[in-house]
Every structure is written in structure tokens, then in C-alpha cells.
Amino acid sequence: LVVDNTSTDRTLALVTELAKRDNNQSIIKIMSYPFAVARCGSEHAETSESSVHNLAYYYNWCLSQCTMSHVVKWDADMIVINNCIARVEFKSFLRRLTTETPQALGAFSVQTIYLDSNGMPFTTSEEIHSEVRFFPNEPCIHHKKGKDWEYLHHPRFRNIVRSQKILAYEIKDTREQEFDHWATNSFTGWRKSLEYRNYLLVQAGLQSPYRNFKPIQDIT
């Protein structure tokens, strides 16, 4: 399931092309969310959780369109690491969750990658984050309104299976405006503040090794 929420890039066109090329119309389901979603931060805080413009409402609407037994929440700026080992490990991780612990939730590590003005990828060892992105498709697991954005609510007794291996990249292209989904560039959390700082450093060409940056192999 791919949900387009009034995107301005080529995501929708690329997914549509993929569905037609592979004749996967019955597998790739494309839907559009017709309402503007409040930006993270102050706009989100001022929007009621029951509003169609709220992030939690939007993500719950997306969940309501899912028909499979389990859900993997995947953002448009994420990609599976492009090597055979990582792909096999990711598939194995999901398979174990669905077959061995079908009631559990799954969390895996994602590393932030920055593309400089030439499209070269850089990363730091500081930005490896793990969060729950895999879960059973059940009403008791849903999104709720948080301070600056939504969060996933689930029963406390549910087990969370974690993979310590980095299985995906989150790409921040410094040639693009990557923070227009935020109402302000003054962030309250350390993670988003660090991400914005590193984004500006790479954008300015200051991604030197002494700042903890290092180039990586081609990610495509």
C-alpha cells in the first residue's frame, strides 16, 4: 500500500510506473489522502487528534486501508541497504516475526544518510535510530497524538523484537527542502536538532572527517 499525501515530488509517478511495468496493479495499491496534514511542531500541537488534518488521524486512516495481517511502516525517504546480505537479513527478520512471534512488534535500525550538492552520500556514527516499524494489523495498535508528531500506541504486554543490525537508510538530500513538513526549524528534541545541524553542515560542504562525517558507497 502506497499512500500519497499531496506530495510534490515524483514519488507517485514512480510508484505508478512500477505498478504498470511489473503488472502489479493487484499487488501495489495506490491511494491518495485528500486532506492537507498539519506540519510537525506547533501546527501539529494545535490540531485536534480527531481532525482529518492531524498526523495521528492520517496514519490511522492509512492503517484502515491495510488488508494484510501485519504492517511495516515505511517512509518515502527510506531504502533497504543495497547489498545482498542486508536484503536477506531484512527479509529473514520479517519472516521470523510473522512466523515465530506473530503477536510481537518489530524494531530495526535505520541510519540517516545525507546527499551533498553532487549527490554523494555521507553519514555519521551518531545517527542510527531504532523504532517500532513492524506490527500486527490490529485495532489495539494505532497512532495517537504526541507533542510534536504522532506515536504508535500498543498494549504494554506485547513483546518487541529488535534487530541491532542496520537494515535501512533514511536519506536527506541537501539539494532539496527536507524540513518543509515542520512548522518551524527550532526543534525541541535532540534527534531532530542533530539531524538539522548535520543537514546544514553537508549543505554548506562542511562534512569533514573531524566533524564525524564519512563517505559511504553508492546507495542506489
TATAFEN-V958972 format. One record per pair of residues at least 4 apart in sequence whose ideal C-beta (glycine too) atoms are under 7 Angstrom apart, sorted by the first residue. I is the first residue (numbers start at 1). J is the second residue. Records with the same first field share a line. If there is no record, write none. Layout:
I: J + J
//
This chain:
1: 29 + 31 + 65 + 66
2: 15 + 28 + 30
3: 31 + 33 + 62
4: 11 + 12 + 32 + 33
5: 33 + 37 + 58
6: 36
7: 11 + 12
10: 14
11: 15 + 76
12: 16
13: 17
14: 18
15: 19 + 28 + 30
16: 20 + 30
17: 21
18: 22 + 28
19: 24 + 25 + 28 + 30
24: 28
31: 65
33: 58 + 61
35: 52 + 53
36: 53
37: 53 + 55 + 58
38: 43 + 44 + 47 + 53 + 54 + 55
39: 43 + 44 + 181 + 182 + 183
40: 44 + 148 + 149 + 181 + 182 + 183
41: 148 + 182 + 183 + 184
42: 46 + 183 + 184
43: 47 + 183
44: 55 + 148 + 149
45: 147 + 148
47: 51 + 53 + 54
48: 54
49: 54 + 56 + 57 + 144 + 145
50: 57
51: 57
52: 57
54: 58 + 145
55: 59 + 149 + 150
56: 60 + 143 + 144 + 145 + 150
57: 61
58: 62
59: 63 + 143 + 150
60: 64 + 142 + 143
63: 71 + 142
66: 71 + 137
68: 137
69: 136 + 137
70: 98 + 134 + 135 + 136 + 137
71: 135 + 137
72: 94 + 133 + 134
73: 133
74: 78
77: 170 + 171
78: 110 + 168 + 169 + 170
79: 168 + 169 + 171 + 219
80: 86 + 87 + 90 + 167 + 168
81: 86 + 166 + 167 + 168 + 169
82: 219 + 220
84: 88
85: 89
86: 90 + 167
87: 91
88: 92
89: 93 + 165 + 167
90: 94 + 167
91: 95
92: 96
93: 97 + 106 + 108 + 163 + 167
94: 98 + 134
95: 99
96: 100
97: 101 + 104 + 106 + 134 + 161
98: 102
101: 159 + 161
102: 136
103: 136 + 158
104: 158 + 159 + 160 + 161
105: 132 + 134 + 135 + 154 + 158 + 160
106: 132 + 133 + 134 + 161
107: 130 + 131 + 132 + 133 + 160 + 162
108: 130 + 133 + 163 + 167
109: 128 + 129 + 130 + 163 + 164 + 165 + 166 + 167
110: 129 + 168 + 169 + 170
111: 123 + 127 + 128 + 166 + 169
112: 123 + 127 + 170 + 172 + 195
113: 121 + 123 + 169 + 170 + 171 + 172 + 219
114: 122 + 123 + 172 + 174 + 198 + 199 + 202
115: 119 + 120 + 121 + 171 + 173 + 174 + 175
116: 120 + 122 + 174 + 202 + 205 + 207
117: 174 + 175 + 205
120: 215
121: 215 + 216 + 219
122: 202 + 207 + 213 + 214 + 215
123: 214 + 216
124: 198 + 212 + 213
125: 212
126: 194 + 212
127: 194 + 195 + 198
128: 166
129: 191
130: 162
132: 152 + 160
135: 141 + 154
136: 141
140: 154 + 155
141: 152 + 154
142: 153
143: 150 + 151 + 152 + 153
144: 150 + 151 + 153
145: 150
146: 150 + 151
148: 188
154: 158
163: 167
169: 219
172: 178 + 199
173: 178
174: 199 + 202 + 203
178: 199
179: 185 + 196
185: 196
187: 192 + 193 + 196
189: 193
190: 194
191: 195
192: 196
193: 197
194: 198
195: 199
196: 200
197: 201
198: 202
199: 203
200: 204
201: 206 + 207 + 211
202: 207
206: 211
207: 211 + 213
208: 213
209: 213 + 214
//
